[in-house]
Amino acid sequence: MESYTTYKRLIAKTVIVSLLTSLAVAFLYGVYIKKQAVDDLARVDARKTSRLAFEALYSAMEKGWSKEELDAIIVRLNKVEPKMSINAYRSPIVAELFGDRNNDKQIRDHDPMVASAMKGEEILAGDEEIRYLYPIVVKQECLSCHTNAKIGDINGVIDVRFPVANLKISLTTMINSFIIFFVLFTIVIFAILYYKLNELLVQPIKQFIVMIQDIISNNDMAKRISLKTKILEVKNIENYFNKMLDSIQDYYEKLQELSDRDYLTGLYNRRKFEEFLTYEVMRSVRHHHKFTVLMIDLDNFKYINDTYGHASGDLVLKEVTNIFGSNLRNADVLARIGGDEFAVILPETPYESGYAVVEKLRSSLESTPISLMFDQVSLTASFGIAEYPEQGENITALLTGSDLAMYKAKRAGKNTIARADQSDQEMASEIQKKGEFLRRAIDEDCVEPFVQPIYDVQSGEIFGYEVLARIRDGQRYMAAGQFIEVAESLGFAPKIDQIILTKGLLAREERGLWDKRFFFNLSTKSLFGGDYVDLIKEHGERNPNPSSSTGITIEILEREAIHNVNGLMDIIEELKQKGISFALDDFGSGFSSFVYLKYFDTDYVKIDGEFVKNIVVNEKDRIFVKHIHQIAKEFGKETIAEYVEDIETLNILKEIGVDYAQGFHLGRPHQL
């Protein structure tokens, strides 16, 4: 695990390391300077002292004093400074005339420094004790007594030994005082530096972190950072971070609005509507109120989309929103829960009062024409009412009751108001039973994929398979038509899609059918959920002969396409880049089918079987199939004919030039 440090620790470490380094350098340099200074000073002082002693001795020798008198002078000089010693040694030239003093010859022979000085070399040496050897050079005035010498010879050596300890003590004290002062000064400077860095940098950052933690813990995007600092860069961090918070808050508010509201009409969406409904149930339980739930479905709205286009359909939905909103109270909750479905909560409103509100909404919608470009349209709607607690004591029962009532109004001829009765409740009970059956089938792994072969019309070879959902019920299998509507209405369709897709892809792998294209039908929720993409991608990666195409095709139904054309266009464009192809299923069943060829970049067009199955006996159907095929080819798409149930139909398709075909004549759905 990667370790981290804090700014405070980093600054402390930096200051301490810098301080120790500075002190070490100062100490070593101080010791070096002290040694050099003390030694140099001691040497200079010793030289001066030695010269003075020599001059005193030389002055006596000039006067011709005897050996005894010179010894007496040396004794007195040595008493001046007990630790200083002065000696004089005669050279062989002087010893030849006047004889050696005590030990002169032995010292000349055994002391190398004295021997060097006898040759005329002036010597200054020693650390703790300075030894200065000064050679006495013969001058003109010396020749009168030293008759055997000549000018330049050495008459002798004066040896002065001078201790430097006293000098070192005083100088060391001075330098040590300086070093102590320098150390204390350095510590103070670094302490001030640490304090200021902590104050100017660490504390604002700590304050910054505390404020961020407060914003995160309280999820309060309205708070802003305010740092106490005089550092421009830190202040810039504050300013730019606050600007970022402004952007995040704006984005958060917009995201919150999108999560709660319908992007087109601005009304609450289904999720938020169910939240309000849950709250209203709790409130009514507490205060013993009744309230009414309305479910509204616009009549023949698909006709407007097909005739005038989806842009006009969006405009109609906005106008309908205004009409409903203008006839409701501020406390009422209006939501758009589907493409052309609306829902309303009328708080503290029993059935009789709620019915009057609904009639007002119905008549207002019916009597208000909506302008579309150069035309006007009039709309009606089917209204379903459910009252709390008569039609249900929880949101599931209320939503089911109002939904059943709305479908009851549609069956009654549309533009009507209906309330669910006992038979409707029985229908709801039947739906719930089917829902339990589906839940059990999913839990017990009874959902199985069947495949129906798709043949190449010209070559007669299998081109691929359409994967179909089946539920195993004992010894028999239920076809998708027997349960798919209930599955979609109760929210089981995505789970069934996932099971069929997973098992279908696994069967393709196990049987090595990599050269056959597999067609899958996905519900709207699955299609826009995107969970299937990774499954298909991983499946393609296991192909022993990988290619840019996965060999997987997703079929799109027209009834799914009309609700979100733009979103579906984006999905197709994105997934085609990942090697997933698309097919328009049941093509020709709707008035707007040909429009989808323009907007959807699909690879295949599956011609609706209602046209195909009668082309042998119905000339009009044959013309439809022929022209659908020709138009698809003009758009660069391949065609697949469904419901091919006899050889005659297959021959006509071959004559028209349809690419592929499927149906009971070619092969019934079966397990792989």
Secondary structure, 3 states (H helix, E strand, C coil): CCCCCCHHHHHHHHHHHHHHHHHHHHHHHHHHHHHHHHHHHHHHHHHHHHHHHHHHHHHHHHCCCCHHHHHHHHHHHHHHCCCCEEEEEECHHHHHHHCCCCCHHHHHHHCHHHHHHHCCCCEEECCCEEEEEEEEECCHHHCCCCCCCCCCCEEEEEEEEEECHHHHHHHHHHHHHHHHHHHHHHHHHHHHHHHHHHHHHHHHHHHHHHHHHHHHHHCCCCCCCCCCCCCHHHHHHHHHHHHHHHHHHHHHHHHHHHHHECCCCCCECHHHHHHHHHHHHHHHHHHCCCEEEEEEEECCHHHHHHHHCHHHHHHHHHHHHHHHHHCCCCCCEEEECCCCEEEEEECCCCHHHHHHHHHHHHHHHHHCCEEECCEEECCCEEEEEEEECCCCCCHHHHHHHHHHHHHHHHHCCCCCEEECCHHHHHHHHHHHHHHHHHHHHHHCCCEEEEEEEEEECCCCCEEEEEEEEEEEECCEEEEHHHCHHHHHHHCCHHHHHHHHHHHHHHHHHHCCCCCCEEEEECCHHHHHHCCHHHHHHHHHHCCCCCCCCCCEEEEEEHHHHCCCHHHHHHHHHHHHCCCEEEEEEEECCCCCHHHHHHHCCCCEEEECHHHHCCCCCCHHHHHHHHHHHHHHHHCCCEEEECCCCCHHHHHHHHHHCCCEECCCCCCCCECC
